[in-house]
Amino acid sequence: MQEKDSGSTSMVRDADRASRGHRPDAQALGVYSGDSDGAVLARWRKRILDVAEEHIRRIGHRKTTVADIASDLGVSRANVYRFFPTRAAIDQGVCARIANRTLDVAREVSQKSAPAGIKLAEMFAALHRYTQLQLTEERHTHELFVAATDGKWEVTKWYFDEMTRIFEATIREGFEASELKIDDAGNAARCAMAAIISFVHPSLVEQRIGGGDDVKAELEAQTRFIMLALAQVPG
């Protein structure tokens, strides 16, 4: 995925195909004569997603329309569709941004200088906190993410696969440093993902919080279980 906030590569390909056949009005979009097609595509995809995300945060994805986005950009709806072939593609693009910001929490932990077991435990807690923060403080973006996960949008498969890859890299690091005893890092990461899914999946987190569970204590218990399975109990 070359462009961090643009969503999955297939979404980029869809928009690229749409833009090739119908060139937007250069004056309306403020395109410079020296711009390459790729630069135009990247800049305007970002601008469209910036505006779409702003509307979604304010009024929700169900109420946000392409007409709203086009009006804020000062272009026609047709010009928006030349960069995003469907309204759903815009939602996927915004959702990909939210997913990437969540994954950045785990990526940041993965770069720390600490034992792999400690980093995994911190990742689980940080991912849960961020998902819960979305639920409580960014309700409309949380609702978009719930719609994506419940609807099995392509971007959510990428999201959970990428999260698993981050776990896998950390587990492999721990094995190579003789901190963890599981030599099949890929299988261990998938098992860890299955064990904590209800703490990082937007819909399941909402159910847990709404059910009055002591989610923090349950996550800590599940984390200890995973660490024991990896033969490494943090601190």
Secondary structure, 3 states (H helix, E strand, C coil): CCCCCCCCHHHHHHHHHHHHHCCCCHHHHCCCCCCCHHHHHHHHHHHHHHHHHHHHHHHCCCCCCHHHHHHHHCCCHHHHHCCCCCHHHHHHHHHHHHHHHHHHHHHHHHCCCCCHHHHHHHHHHHHHHHHHHHHHHCHHHHHHHHHHHHCCCHHHHHHHHHHHHHHHHHHHHHHHCCCCCCCCHHHHHHHHHHHHHHHHCHHHHHHHHHCCCCHHHHHHHHHHHHHHHCCCCCC
